[in-house]
């Protein structure tokens, strides 16, 4: 260890790019311009499914001034007209057929934004409409086959023990069905990209994005270019939440196609309405549970059927389904578990990544269902869970042995203490008899795996670099993006801790595929735990090189370290070290059987919500929220708390406010005035608590936290609403209309 | 589309400014496209999110809903005018250091609304802060850290010591 007593891990080191952001100096993509730059727009389909019969360019638009791109242009340049991701079924531009409303068909570019908008309206596209599938139910029922042979993108089967034989050993079998709706990510900065493309230099794009190498991979195929002729640069990004995981590949391709054709830089920035109507949302879901228990409340078997609506193309649905499937059985031990899951096609815009990535849907269903099972077996929700919490050494649904210390019962005790749960449960029951406003308290207990599922991290084989600079600083080279969650800051803290130098001495390179290695996508709660660990090992390798070359003693001061960097560069040239992902020992995963160590580590959590439901206005409100979690080591308390608070707020939106209204396969309420995300007035106190149980293979002991807070709010709030009203709701978002419909009967004794 | 440009004079971030622009442009577009001030952001262009907030004569307004023409003779302050040279406004310091800015895209709008609030009410309680900020949307923070940053800056501006929120001091020796 170095002589410098510098241990920033666990401290609230200020956000690295914070000053730029509060002075207006941070440059987001729309803040950047190039000489000669012109603008691009997208002309989209107005029908959910059909054959394109004619495209005409009408009106008094001076069409000869416009750059126009259609699918034919992709053929002409010898490119592949698909967005390279998993199944490559989604075209960049619809060719002959459209499979969802708002699918891109024609691209236009012009120097004048206002003329461009008029021109967009003057493109006439005629269709021969085809029958469309607009709901998950219709897709499952195969009312029409719209994708492949059976409308199914992907299925999984998790099978532990023998569920079919277990029913006979049960004292009680409880069934339930649960639904979750679509949810818009609603980052405040809309999607946008600038592209410069020409035959000589290839394609360069700047944009708001989470995953520069996803865009890189997609553009290589679209333009049939070698890797070094495509360059992707992430600009300051105003939030992502999954919404900028896969979609930027499409906008980048569109902008680059226009740029290649017109020979000028092209900027495409979506406005709010376009971003909401055309880009991805959280997958709607349906979960069916059939649960066998003994009369003393021990789980005997869990049979779970989990279906998500993937929209018109496969995109990331198989991966979302995977995470949702694995999380569907929660932090409980059951000897027999069967999870059958599928992602199905509908003719609506493809659903995609959104914080939690399938897990919030399955966890909502499970945590609602377990309250139902507890009631049926005559136990309180907490006592029932206590009898079934997974213990160290027991196995999850995928037969993963939990090797780490886990104490869900202890977390539950502490969460109840923090909220006065038992006292409130009793008091509310009494007070509610007399009062118009019914109060309730409920909770959810859950776990969330960090990093890619199963063998995912091994396949990714992420790389991080560390580069010494001639000023004696260290630059971290990674494609992991700062999107508000604190990547820059925690990478600097991790490197600083490992090297024993000030975190100010650590720079984090702008993600640019020409300069940084592929450290994998910025998703799946993996940036801190997985990529952070690579940052640690890359800088340690750099230190080792300096020590090995005799320029640095093992025990050094900061100035000696800086001097050694300078001397090394003078003597031997640039100094860069790289670290490649290696799986921790004892991680085994069987992709065919879907069995084994699904995740290297889990965060464990108990969330408690207190609600009030007005029996006159049918308004439900969250009054207090406690989020308690064990996340390994907390690297930066302010950033970590901010992640939890923000995730809980999104979770409250998912539960009570954010209702996507579909009309003929199209989002009808694509504005912030009629799609309501929580405002300052809607958010209760959110009290965040951490327990720390350092994870041996995370940097400084850290695990992942980004997605975790999205899992708990929906079931905790609906469990609390049941406690308040006596009515069990099985779907989110839960709007006042649904509360009214169900509550009038119960509270006023009206039978319809 | 008329080619005639409008021409106005006004006070921008404490200095006299003159600018010519297409007369249909909003103040937001004039600031960004004709004056090159990129700190004021587009969020929704419909007055729904508060992201484009600037101060006009000390009052917060949505620059996406105000015509550039209407700025004639007014005193306009954007995020670029909030710091005093290299000296950050206390709100900018607390926003940067205590987690109120995450992705940072909504921060300019929140900062200016908070500045307006503290000028009117140097000692607002949590409810007053919530109400003042309720026209601005943030998707990252859940707002809690924004309230804390406003409270901390207000205390500092009053010359008072204030204990940092629990999370902010967590882990410090």
Interface residues (C-beta under 8 A of the other chain):
Chain A: X10 X11 X12 X14 X15 X17 X18 X19 X20 X21 X22 X23 X24 X25 X26 X27 X28 X30 X31 X112 X114 X115 X185 X186 X187 X188 X189 X190 X236 X237 X238 X239 X241 X269 X271 X272 X483 X484 X485 X486 X634 X637 X638 X639 X640 X641 X642 X645 X646 X647 X648 X649 X650 X671 X672 X673 X677 X678 X679 X680 X681 X683 X685 X686 X688
Chain B: X1 X24 X32 X37 X38 X39 X40 X41 X42 X43 X44 X45 X46 X48 X49 X51 X78 X79 X80 X82 X83 X88 X92 X93 X95 X96 X97 X98 X99 X101 X102 X103 X104 X105 X106 X107 X108 X111 X130 X131 X133 X134 X135 X136 X137 X138 X139 X140 X141 X142 X143 X144 X145 X146 X147 X167 X168 X169 X170 X171 X172
